Amino acid sequence: MPLNQSVRTPAEELEQHFKALGDSVDLINELVTIALPSDDDKDTIDRNVRHIEIMLAYEELANDSRSKTVFTNAIKVGKAKLA
């Protein structure tokens, strides 16, 4: 392992996953407000929706006691925008 790379604990990794999920939510919520999103915007929404879906399927995240509502809502609004 390189000297500048630290080892993260499972709790730190879980926090990083939730932060990344929050970043995806922020992107989706920002892009769904665009009346006529570009193809690039639509691709970004799709990628972030899929990211949230994949991450929520991981046992560690699914079993965490934190609410997942903000993530499932972002999936719904993202998919609605792409429909």
C-alpha positions as CSV (number, residue, x, y, z in Angstrom):
1,M,0.0,0.0,0.0
2,P,1.3,3.5,-0.9
3,L,2.4,5.5,2.1
4,N,-0.1,8.2,1.5
5,Q,-3.1,5.8,1.4
6,S,-4.7,5.1,4.8
7,V,-6.7,2.1,5.6
8,R,-10.4,2.9,6.2
9,T,-12.4,1.1,8.8
10,P,-15.8,-0.5,7.8
11,A,-17.6,2.4,9.5
12,E,-15.5,4.9,7.5
13,E,-16.3,3.1,4.3
14,L,-20.0,3.1,5.1
15,E,-19.9,6.8,5.7
16,Q,-18.1,7.3,2.4
17,H,-20.8,5.2,0.6
18,F,-23.5,7.4,2.2
19,K,-21.7,10.5,1.2
20,A,-21.5,9.3,-2.4
21,L,-25.2,8.4,-2.3
22,G,-25.9,12.0,-1.1
23,D,-23.8,13.4,-4.0
24,S,-25.9,11.3,-6.4
25,V,-29.1,12.6,-4.9
26,D,-27.9,16.2,-5.2
27,L,-27.0,15.7,-8.9
28,I,-30.4,14.1,-9.7
29,N,-32.3,16.8,-7.8
30,E,-30.4,19.5,-9.6
31,L,-30.8,18.0,-13.1
32,V,-34.5,17.1,-12.8
33,T,-35.3,20.9,-12.5
34,I,-34.0,21.5,-16.1
35,A,-37.0,21.8,-18.4
36,L,-35.3,20.3,-21.4
37,P,-32.3,18.3,-20.2
38,S,-29.5,17.5,-22.7
39,D,-28.6,13.9,-23.6
40,D,-25.6,14.4,-21.3
41,D,-27.9,15.5,-18.4
42,K,-30.2,12.5,-19.0
43,D,-27.1,10.1,-19.0
44,T,-26.0,11.7,-15.7
45,I,-29.4,11.2,-14.2
46,D,-29.5,7.6,-15.4
47,R,-26.0,6.8,-14.1
48,N,-26.8,8.3,-10.7
49,V,-30.1,6.5,-10.4
50,R,-28.4,3.2,-11.2
51,H,-25.6,4.1,-8.7
52,I,-28.2,4.6,-5.9
53,E,-30.0,1.4,-6.8
54,I,-26.8,-0.7,-6.8
55,M,-25.5,0.8,-3.6
56,L,-28.8,0.3,-1.7
57,A,-28.7,-3.4,-2.7
58,Y,-25.5,-3.9,-0.7
59,E,-26.3,-5.6,2.6
60,E,-24.2,-3.2,4.7
61,L,-26.1,-0.2,3.4
62,A,-29.5,-1.9,3.4
63,N,-29.1,-3.0,7.0
64,D,-27.9,0.4,8.2
65,S,-30.6,2.0,10.4
66,R,-30.5,5.4,8.6
67,S,-33.5,6.3,6.5
68,K,-33.3,5.6,2.8
69,T,-36.2,7.7,1.8
70,V,-34.1,10.5,0.3
71,F,-32.4,7.9,-1.9
72,T,-35.6,6.2,-3.0
73,N,-37.2,9.5,-3.7
74,A,-34.3,10.5,-5.9
75,I,-34.6,7.2,-7.8
76,K,-38.3,8.0,-8.4
77,V,-37.9,11.6,-9.6
78,G,-34.9,10.6,-11.7
79,K,-36.8,7.8,-13.4
80,A,-39.8,10.1,-13.9
81,K,-37.7,12.7,-15.6
82,L,-36.3,10.0,-18.0
83,A,-39.7,8.5,-18.8
